[in-house]
Amino acid sequence: MRSKGNGQTAVCVSNLLKIQRGEVPFDRIKGVDFSQVDAPAPQAATEIAEDAKRMLSQYEPRSEVGDISMNPDDARNGRFTIIAKITGGEEA
């Protein structure tokens, strides 16, 4: 957690994209479903991006999600970073 700026839309979106679905005990549908990681890369990227957009529209309605892309940090070991371009939002 940051000492200041936790309510900023970009920070909230970034935190939500780092949560794996099922990780939050009392809200099991919060997070991104990474079960498609074993699929071919283009298919997996498309499905993960669509799931991330749905999740962000539900849990962070202050932002409008534009493009979502996958950045392969260490693709051989299945490590990707989800990058979302957002517009709008105010500080809570």
N, C-alpha and C positions, 0 to 999 in steps of 0.2 A: 504494500500500500504506500501511496505517496502521502506526504504530510499535507500537501495542498493540491488542488486541481483534480480531485477524484471524481467530481461531478461533471467534468468536461465530456462532451459527447465522444470525442476521438479516443479518450482514455477508456471509456466504457465499452466502445466497440472493440478496441484492441483486447481488452480483458475477456470479452465474450468469445472472441475468435480463438482464444487460447484454451478454452474449456472443452473437454471431450464429453460428448453426450453420455449421461449416466454418472458423471463425476460428482454432481451436486446432490447430496443426500435427499432433500425434500422436494427437489424439482428435477426429476430424472430426464426430462425432455430438454432442459437447458443445455446448450453446447452444440458443437458440430459433430456430426456422425462421420467418423473416420473409417468405417468398415469397408469403404470402397478403395482403400489404399492398395489392395492386392490386384485391382482391376488394371487394365491398360491405362497408361497415364492420361491420354486425352479424355477417355470416358470418366475416369476417377476425378479429374479436375473439374469437369462439367458438373458432375453430380454433387461433389463437395461444395462447389460455388453456389449451386441452387439451394442446397440445404442451408448454407451459411446465410444467404439472402433471406430465406424464410425465417430463420432463427433471429436475425437482426431486426426484421420488421416486427416481430413479436416482442422482443425484449428491449429494444432500443428504438422506439418509435420517433424519437427526436431527430434521427438522422435519415437521410435518403441515400441508399446504397447505390452507387453507380456500377463500376466495374469491380469484379473480384477476380484476382489472379493467384496462382500458386507459384511460389518461388522455391525451387529445390535447393535447400541448404546442403543436404547430404542425401541425395536421391537413392544412392545404393543402399543406405540403411533406413530408407523410408522417412526421412526428415524433410518436411516441407513447411514453409511459412505462408499463411494466407494473408494476402494484402488486399484491403478493401479501400476503394476510393469513395469517400462519403462527402455529402454536402448538407448544409443546414445544421441545425442543432444549436442549443444554447447551454450555457453553464447552469447547472441545477443549483 
